[in-house]
Amino acid sequence: MGANTSQPVDYDFDWDLLPRKREVGMGSADKLIAQRVEVGMGHAKFVVARRLEVGMGHVREAIVFDRLEVGMGKVGTVHCRSSTRIETGLSTIANVQYHHIDDLIKMAKQACGLTRVEALPEPSAPPAPTTEEGPLMMGDGFVYDAVAKAPPQPESELNPVG
């Protein structure tokens, strides 16, 4: 069971963005996504992997690219390509659905959250405030230079007597 998952692939899926290995021993997991996934005696609802190994556990649904090994466990639905190697012991695989590699990649990217998002344009910064003598000096969110550059006012307006 120690196959190398770093072998080159003949399809366009960037496995380096995903963890190398995820596993569930006797516990359970909703979603396991990695290059290699192992489910011992536990349960996984959904798996995306190049290689999936199921011992005596259960996987409800899986997208598997290269290899599926099931010992005495159970797998509900497997989405794979026709070249995916499937090995079974005293196990049950309820449903195997073969997909074109492009469709399988699309399914896996959506499940992994790796769908391509068109790049948004960089937001343009608003123009810096200016005075007649040049830009205002900004620091810590306060305008410091505006008061110093303000035109002088008569002293009677600054300190009214009354």
MIDRENTOR-30555 format. One record per residue: residue number from 1; residue in three letters; y, z, x of N, C-alpha, C in turn. Coordinates in nm, 4 decimals. Each point is the difference from the previous one (the first is absolute). Layout:
<sites>
   num   residuo        n_v        n_w        n_u       ca_v       ca_w       ca_u        c_v        c_w        c_u
   NUM       ALA          Y          Z          X          Y          Z          X          Y          Z          X
...
</sites>
This chain:
<sites>
   num   residuo        n_v        n_w        n_u       ca_v       ca_w       ca_u        c_v        c_w        c_u
     1       MET    -0.1208     0.0000     0.0811     0.1208     0.0000    -0.0811     0.1261     0.0000     0.0846
     2       GLY    -0.0077    -0.0252     0.1249     0.1168     0.0098     0.0859     0.0600    -0.1338     0.0366
     3       ALA     0.0159    -0.0897    -0.0938     0.0546    -0.1335     0.0295     0.1471     0.0081     0.0358
     4       ASN     0.0422    -0.0907     0.0806     0.1385    -0.0064     0.0458     0.0846    -0.0726    -0.1044
     5       THR     0.1050     0.0671    -0.0514     0.0868    -0.0633    -0.0995     0.1174    -0.0713     0.0649
     6       SER     0.0073     0.0009     0.1335     0.1114    -0.0671     0.0664    -0.0339    -0.1447     0.0345
     7       GLN    -0.1106    -0.0520    -0.0516    -0.0356    -0.1387     0.0240     0.1022    -0.0908    -0.0668
     8       PRO     0.0235    -0.1160     0.0584     0.0964    -0.0925    -0.0607    -0.0476    -0.0454    -0.1382
     9       VAL     0.0962    -0.0272    -0.0857    -0.0326    -0.0434    -0.1355     0.0412    -0.1451    -0.0181
    10       ASP    -0.0648    -0.0666    -0.0945     0.0296    -0.1408    -0.0251     0.0873    -0.0181    -0.1240
    11       TYR     0.0774     0.1019    -0.0336     0.0894    -0.0052    -0.1146     0.1277     0.0752     0.0346
    12       ASP     0.1032    -0.0182    -0.0809     0.1327     0.0536     0.0292     0.0242     0.1308    -0.0758
    13       PHE    -0.0500     0.1086     0.0555     0.0264     0.1330    -0.0554     0.0245     0.0914     0.1181
    14       ASP     0.1134     0.0670     0.0037     0.0385     0.0803     0.1155    -0.0614     0.1396    -0.0089
    15       TRP    -0.1222     0.0130     0.0498    -0.0705     0.1284    -0.0051     0.0675     0.1057     0.0867
    16       ASP     0.0812    -0.0406     0.0962     0.0661     0.0971     0.0871     0.1006     0.0867    -0.0752
    17       LEU     0.0409    -0.0418    -0.1197     0.0910     0.0810    -0.0805    -0.0721     0.1152    -0.0700
    18       LEU    -0.1326    -0.0038     0.0001    -0.0791     0.1010    -0.0705    -0.0707     0.0915     0.0998
    19       PRO    -0.0370     0.1189    -0.0444    -0.0742     0.0909     0.0894    -0.1335    -0.0610     0.0417
    20       ARG    -0.0490     0.0419     0.1147    -0.1277    -0.0519     0.0485    -0.1169     0.0528    -0.0831
    21       LYS     0.0059     0.1269    -0.0424    -0.1147     0.0575    -0.0692     0.0431     0.1075    -0.0993
    22       ARG    -0.0635     0.0005    -0.1156     0.0148     0.1056    -0.1001    -0.1405     0.0350    -0.0468
    23       GLU    -0.0202     0.1260    -0.0318    -0.1322     0.0404    -0.0455     0.0073     0.1151    -0.0990
    24       VAL    -0.1016     0.0044    -0.0861    -0.0174     0.1099    -0.0942    -0.1419     0.0503     0.0205
    25       GLY    -0.0128     0.1257     0.0343    -0.1323     0.0581     0.0202    -0.0651     0.0340    -0.1327
    26       MET     0.0349     0.1184    -0.0524    -0.0552     0.0432    -0.1285     0.1092     0.0138    -0.1047
    27       GLY     0.1192    -0.0376     0.0313     0.1120     0.0125    -0.0919     0.0198    -0.1253    -0.0834
    28       SER     0.1225    -0.0143    -0.0503     0.0323    -0.1183    -0.0786     0.1392    -0.0487     0.0372
    29       ALA     0.0235    -0.1282    -0.0259     0.1299    -0.0598     0.0295     0.0287    -0.1068    -0.1040
    30       ASP     0.1272    -0.0118    -0.0371     0.0396    -0.1049    -0.0933     0.0010    -0.1362     0.0674
    31       LYS     0.0606    -0.0066     0.1183     0.0149    -0.1292     0.0679    -0.0170     0.0204     0.1500
    32       LEU    -0.0885    -0.0790     0.0591    -0.0203     0.0006     0.1448     0.0276    -0.1403     0.0513
    33       ILE     0.0934    -0.0111     0.0937     0.0373    -0.1297     0.0554    -0.0004     0.0126     0.1510
    34       ALA    -0.0852    -0.0787     0.0648    -0.0087     0.0021     0.1457    -0.0841    -0.1182     0.0459
    35       GLN    -0.0010    -0.0207     0.1309    -0.0841    -0.1047     0.0552    -0.1473     0.0322    -0.0234
    36       ARG    -0.0337     0.1254     0.0154    -0.1378     0.0455    -0.0214     0.0040     0.1237    -0.0890
    37       VAL    -0.0774    -0.0020    -0.1071    -0.0054     0.1130    -0.0930    -0.1447     0.0466    -0.0101
    38       GLU    -0.0178     0.1318     0.0074    -0.1324     0.0599    -0.0146     0.0030     0.1008    -0.1142
    39       VAL    -0.0946    -0.0136    -0.0914    -0.0152     0.0956    -0.1100    -0.1400     0.0580     0.0149
    40       GLY    -0.0077     0.1276     0.0377    -0.1288     0.0640     0.0229    -0.0698     0.0329    -0.1311
    41       MET     0.0179     0.1229    -0.0473    -0.0561     0.0423    -0.1280     0.1101     0.0191    -0.1035
    42       GLY     0.1186    -0.0426     0.0327     0.1144     0.0179    -0.0875     0.0212    -0.1152    -0.0954
    43       HIS     0.1220    -0.0050    -0.0545     0.0351    -0.0997    -0.1008     0.1374    -0.0582     0.0328
    44       ALA     0.0113    -0.1305    -0.0139     0.1297    -0.0676     0.0159     0.0185    -0.0933    -0.1188
    45       LYS     0.1182     0.0066    -0.0607     0.0269    -0.0873    -0.1142     0.0278    -0.1434     0.0434
    46       PHE     0.0759    -0.0173     0.1089     0.0389    -0.1346     0.0417     0.0066    -0.0062     0.1518
    47       VAL    -0.0559    -0.1067     0.0581    -0.0037    -0.0163     0.1459     0.0437    -0.1417     0.0365
    48       VAL     0.0803    -0.0102     0.1074     0.0294    -0.1278     0.0636    -0.0389     0.0157     0.1459
    49       ALA    -0.0892    -0.0885     0.0495    -0.0479     0.0138     0.1370    -0.0552    -0.1311     0.0526
    50       ARG     0.0038    -0.0106     0.1320    -0.0759    -0.1082     0.0640    -0.1471     0.0342    -0.0083
    51       ARG    -0.0297     0.1262     0.0233    -0.1378     0.0469     0.0010    -0.0095     0.1278    -0.0828
    52       LEU    -0.0907     0.0016    -0.0944    -0.0225     0.1170    -0.0855    -0.1438     0.0459     0.0164
    53       GLU    -0.0165     0.1287     0.0287    -0.1315     0.0616     0.0119    -0.0109     0.1111    -0.1033
    54       VAL    -0.1013    -0.0091    -0.0853    -0.0230     0.1017    -0.1026    -0.1385     0.0578     0.0246
    55       GLY    -0.0056     0.1313     0.0216    -0.1286     0.0661     0.0213    -0.0678     0.0282    -0.1320
    56       MET     0.0136     0.1240    -0.0478    -0.0547     0.0383    -0.1302     0.1116     0.0179    -0.1020
    57       GLY     0.1186    -0.0418     0.0339     0.1163     0.0172    -0.0865     0.0154    -0.1114    -0.1013
    58       HIS     0.1195     0.0003    -0.0615     0.0290    -0.0959    -0.1069     0.1399    -0.0567     0.0210
    59       VAL     0.0124    -0.1317    -0.0153     0.1291    -0.0679     0.0043     0.0113    -0.0792    -0.1291
    60       ARG     0.1066     0.0248    -0.0748     0.0179    -0.0693    -0.1274     0.0338    -0.1480     0.0180
    61       GLU     0.0992    -0.0308     0.0848     0.0414    -0.1390     0.0222     0.0450    -0.0155     0.1439
    62       ALA    -0.0319    -0.1158     0.0596     0.0342    -0.0218     0.1401     0.0356    -0.1457     0.0255
    63       ILE     0.0924    -0.0178     0.0937     0.0300    -0.1315     0.0563    -0.0485     0.0067     0.1438
    64       VAL    -0.1009    -0.0809     0.0323    -0.0617     0.0045     0.1326     0.0039    -0.1401     0.0595
    65       PHE     0.0478    -0.0090     0.1237     0.0152    -0.1304     0.0632    -0.1202    -0.0412     0.0837
    66       ASP    -0.0488     0.0876     0.0872    -0.0999    -0.0416     0.0979    -0.1412     0.0538    -0.0247
    67       ARG    -0.0128     0.1289    -0.0335    -0.1336     0.0584    -0.0063    -0.0045     0.1190    -0.0964
    68       LEU    -0.1049     0.0038    -0.0813    -0.0260     0.1109    -0.0926    -0.1415     0.0502     0.0255
    69       GLU    -0.0106     0.1288     0.0287    -0.1303     0.0640     0.0189    -0.0113     0.1140    -0.0996
    70       VAL    -0.1056    -0.0021    -0.0806    -0.0219     0.1056    -0.0980    -0.1410     0.0530     0.0199
    71       GLY    -0.0118     0.1273     0.0346    -0.1306     0.0613     0.0244    -0.0704     0.0343    -0.1294
    72       MET     0.0242     0.1221    -0.0503    -0.0598     0.0438    -0.1259     0.1072     0.0214    -0.1058
    73       GLY     0.1191    -0.0469     0.0256     0.1125     0.0218    -0.0886     0.0136    -0.1051    -0.1083
    74       LYS     0.1159     0.0032    -0.0629     0.0273    -0.0920    -0.1110     0.1413    -0.0561     0.0157
    75       VAL     0.0129    -0.1305    -0.0232     0.1296    -0.0653     0.0009     0.0139    -0.0730    -0.1323
    76       GLY     0.1131     0.0201    -0.0679     0.0241    -0.0657    -0.1280     0.0273    -0.1472     0.0170
    77       THR     0.1239    -0.0371     0.0293     0.0386    -0.1402     0.0168     0.0466    -0.0239     0.1423
    78       VAL    -0.0520    -0.1053     0.0609     0.0411    -0.0393     0.1340     0.0670    -0.1361    -0.0097
    79       HIS     0.1227    -0.0092     0.0510     0.0706    -0.1275     0.0135    -0.0125    -0.0377     0.1470
    80       CYS    -0.0595    -0.1159     0.0271    -0.0203    -0.0401     0.1383     0.0019    -0.1514     0.0104
    81       ARG    -0.0203    -0.0502     0.1195    -0.0096    -0.1445     0.0184    -0.1470    -0.0361     0.0207
    82       SER    -0.0305    -0.1241    -0.0065    -0.1407    -0.0405     0.0077    -0.0626     0.0310     0.1352
    83       SER     0.0796     0.0115     0.1043    -0.0532     0.0293     0.1330    -0.0104     0.1502     0.0285
    84       THR     0.0387     0.0846    -0.0935    -0.0092     0.1454     0.0193    -0.1478     0.0386     0.0092
    85       ARG    -0.0342     0.0749     0.1016    -0.1384     0.0432     0.0202    -0.0251     0.1245    -0.0847
    86       ILE    -0.0991    -0.0060    -0.0879    -0.0330     0.1122    -0.0883    -0.1412     0.0466     0.0323
    87       GLU    -0.0111     0.1283     0.0356    -0.1299     0.0602     0.0313    -0.0221     0.1181    -0.0925
    88       THR    -0.1166     0.0066    -0.0611    -0.0309     0.1099    -0.0910    -0.1331     0.0631     0.0361
    89       GLY    -0.0100     0.1280    -0.0308    -0.1258     0.0719     0.0162    -0.0554     0.0268    -0.1383
    90       LEU    -0.0124     0.1254    -0.0369    -0.0428     0.0395    -0.1347     0.1243     0.0232    -0.0847
    91       SER     0.0865    -0.0972    -0.0043     0.1311     0.0163    -0.0624     0.0174    -0.0910    -0.1192
    92       THR     0.1150     0.0166    -0.0648     0.0357    -0.0827    -0.1143     0.1400    -0.0567     0.0210
    93       ILE     0.0122    -0.1314    -0.0142     0.1309    -0.0645    -0.0055     0.0035    -0.0683    -0.1356
    94       ALA     0.0852     0.0492    -0.0883     0.0011    -0.0478    -0.1379     0.0519    -0.1422    -0.0137
    95       ASN     0.1054    -0.0348     0.0739     0.0638    -0.1288    -0.0212     0.0619    -0.0478     0.1311
    96       VAL    -0.0359    -0.1208     0.0422     0.0597    -0.0612     0.1184     0.0767    -0.1227    -0.0460
    97       GLN     0.1310    -0.0007     0.0306     0.0842    -0.1133    -0.0364     0.0495    -0.0664     0.1273
    98       TYR    -0.0345    -0.1275     0.0154     0.0413    -0.0750     0.1173     0.1326    -0.0691    -0.0283
    99       HIS     0.0905     0.0079     0.0987     0.1335    -0.0570    -0.0140     0.0295    -0.0899     0.1190
   100       HIS     0.0877    -0.0960    -0.0217     0.0545    -0.0793     0.1107     0.0789     0.0959     0.0882
   101       ILE     0.0009    -0.0243     0.1294     0.0648     0.0916     0.0935     0.1472     0.0233    -0.0325
   102       ASP     0.0713    -0.1040    -0.0435     0.1419     0.0172    -0.0329     0.0182     0.0942    -0.1188
   103       ASP    -0.0876    -0.0103    -0.0995     0.0077     0.0897    -0.1159    -0.0359     0.1425     0.0383
   104       LEU    -0.0990     0.0151     0.0871    -0.0403     0.1326     0.0441     0.1113     0.0668     0.0805
   105       ILE     0.0664    -0.0774     0.0845     0.1126     0.0530     0.0779     0.1125     0.0434    -0.0931
   106       LYS     0.0293    -0.0820    -0.0996     0.1057     0.0341    -0.0949    -0.0334     0.1297    -0.0743
   107       MET    -0.1249     0.0140    -0.0436    -0.0439     0.1222    -0.0688     0.0139     0.1217     0.0912
   108       ALA    -0.0428    -0.0146     0.1252     0.0046     0.1109     0.0945     0.1433     0.0390     0.0343
   109       LYS     0.0855    -0.0986     0.0199     0.1398     0.0313     0.0319     0.0684     0.0723    -0.1153
   110       GLN    -0.0276    -0.0417    -0.1213     0.0578     0.0690    -0.1149    -0.0522     0.1428    -0.0088
   111       ALA    -0.1289     0.0190     0.0217    -0.0579     0.1338    -0.0056     0.0536     0.0900     0.1107
   112       CYS     0.0279    -0.0586     0.1157     0.0491     0.0771     0.1146     0.1514     0.0183    -0.0013
   113       GLY     0.0675    -0.0713    -0.0890     0.1461     0.0058    -0.0003     0.0604    -0.0825     0.1113
   114       LEU    -0.0690    -0.1038     0.0434     0.0491    -0.0841     0.1092     0.0533    -0.1330    -0.0484
   115       THR     0.0338    -0.0104    -0.1278     0.0515    -0.1266    -0.0496     0.1334    -0.0290     0.0652
   116       ARG     0.0220    -0.1264     0.0289     0.1219    -0.0407     0.0699     0.1194     0.0123    -0.0930
   117       VAL     0.1067     0.0609     0.0503     0.1249     0.0122    -0.0742     0.1022    -0.0865     0.0710
   118       GLU     0.0658    -0.0839    -0.0755     0.1026    -0.0846     0.0600     0.1093     0.0880     0.0588
   119       ALA     0.0449    -0.0355     0.1180     0.1034     0.0777     0.0671     0.1302    -0.0080    -0.0786
   120       LEU     0.0587     0.1149    -0.0209     0.1286     0.0061    -0.0677     0.1103    -0.0210     0.1017
   121       PRO     0.1103    -0.0631    -0.0390     0.1093    -0.0182     0.0953     0.0591     0.1349     0.0385
   122       GLU     0.0452     0.0089     0.1230     0.0627     0.1230     0.0474     0.1250     0.0276    -0.0811
   123       PRO     0.0182     0.1235    -0.0464     0.1219     0.0290    -0.0752     0.1211    -0.0096     0.0921
   124       SER     0.1052    -0.0600    -0.0505     0.1202    -0.0119     0.0819     0.0820     0.1269    -0.0161
   125       ALA     0.0528     0.0467     0.1095     0.0821     0.1204    -0.0012     0.1372    -0.0339    -0.0567
   126       PRO     0.0593     0.0917    -0.0777     0.1343    -0.0269    -0.0499     0.0977    -0.0059     0.1171
   127       PRO     0.1084    -0.0753    -0.0139     0.0956    -0.0081     0.1107     0.0611     0.1367     0.0284
   128       ALA     0.0221     0.0264     0.1271     0.0591     0.1279     0.0405     0.1448     0.0073    -0.0467
   129       PRO     0.0428     0.1186    -0.0479     0.1395     0.0132    -0.0420     0.0932    -0.0182     0.1200
   130       THR     0.1154    -0.0593    -0.0242     0.0953    -0.0239     0.1087     0.1390     0.0473    -0.0411
   131       THR     0.0834     0.0171     0.0982     0.1420     0.0291    -0.0224     0.0781    -0.1131     0.0644
   132       GLU     0.1307     0.0078    -0.0058     0.0820    -0.1033     0.0620    -0.0212    -0.0037     0.1502
   133       GLU    -0.0376     0.1141     0.0586    -0.0148     0.0081     0.1451    -0.1438    -0.0198     0.0451
   134       GLY    -0.0925    -0.0221    -0.0899    -0.1395    -0.0212     0.0393    -0.0942     0.0802    -0.0882
   135       PRO    -0.1268     0.0009     0.0357    -0.0982     0.0705    -0.0829     0.0208     0.1509     0.0027
   136       LEU    -0.0380     0.0619    -0.1111     0.0070     0.1457    -0.0074    -0.1120     0.0592     0.0839
   137       MET     0.0237     0.1118     0.0597    -0.1017     0.0671     0.0796    -0.0870     0.0815    -0.0952
   138       MET    -0.1318    -0.0245     0.0048    -0.0920     0.0703    -0.0890    -0.0885     0.0897     0.0853
   139       GLY    -0.0316     0.1142    -0.0520    -0.0922     0.0903     0.0688    -0.0485     0.1036    -0.0979
   140       ASP    -0.1275     0.0241    -0.0039    -0.0623     0.0970    -0.0895     0.0357    -0.0238    -0.1457
   141       GLY     0.0291    -0.1215    -0.0371     0.0291    -0.0326    -0.1388     0.1435     0.0266    -0.0411
   142       PHE     0.0834     0.0471     0.0919     0.1387     0.0282    -0.0336     0.0911    -0.1017     0.0685
   143       VAL     0.1128    -0.0294    -0.0630     0.0994    -0.0885     0.0610     0.1005     0.0896     0.0706
   144       TYR    -0.0024    -0.0024     0.1345     0.0867     0.0881     0.0768     0.1348    -0.0621     0.0305
   145       ASP     0.0021    -0.1292     0.0252     0.1205    -0.0639     0.0498     0.0988    -0.0342    -0.1109
   146       ALA    -0.0405     0.0046    -0.1259     0.0866    -0.0444    -0.1089     0.1227     0.0882    -0.0139
   147       VAL    -0.0133     0.1290     0.0154     0.1147     0.0896    -0.0167     0.0970    -0.0162     0.1161
   148       ALA    -0.0529    -0.0146     0.1197     0.0872    -0.0124     0.1165     0.0802    -0.1296    -0.0038
   149       LYS    -0.0537    -0.1050    -0.0599     0.0671    -0.1292    -0.0016     0.0851    -0.0207    -0.1269
   150       ALA    -0.0010     0.0949    -0.0914     0.0775    -0.0147    -0.1234     0.1488     0.0003     0.0334
   151       PRO     0.0790    -0.0762    -0.0767     0.1441    -0.0010     0.0276     0.0594     0.1392    -0.0237
   152       PRO     0.0957     0.0362     0.0805     0.0601     0.1340    -0.0162     0.0720     0.0122    -0.1349
   153       GLN    -0.0100     0.1163    -0.0578     0.0688     0.0266    -0.1272     0.1092     0.1020     0.0267
   154       PRO     0.1053    -0.0064    -0.0806     0.1061     0.1001     0.0189    -0.0560     0.1401    -0.0197
   155       GLU     0.0531     0.0943     0.0749    -0.0506     0.1363    -0.0018     0.0177     0.0642    -0.1358
   156       SER     0.0976    -0.0393    -0.0775     0.0209     0.0614    -0.1315    -0.1161    -0.0343    -0.0938
   157       GLU    -0.0662    -0.1150     0.0179    -0.1154    -0.0338    -0.0839    -0.1247     0.0737     0.0424
   158       LEU    -0.0083     0.0380     0.1321    -0.1186     0.0697     0.0487     0.0024     0.1461    -0.0411
   159       ASN     0.1138     0.0661     0.0058     0.0119     0.1434    -0.0344     0.1056     0.0182    -0.1067
   160       PRO    -0.0359    -0.0233    -0.1226     0.1027     0.0161    -0.1057     0.0422     0.1462    -0.0100
   161       VAL     0.1248     0.0193    -0.0206     0.0556     0.1349    -0.0135     0.0261     0.0214    -0.1485
   162       GLY    -0.0415     0.1088    -0.0492     0.0286     0.0091    -0.1389    -0.0295     0.1212    -0.0633
</sites>
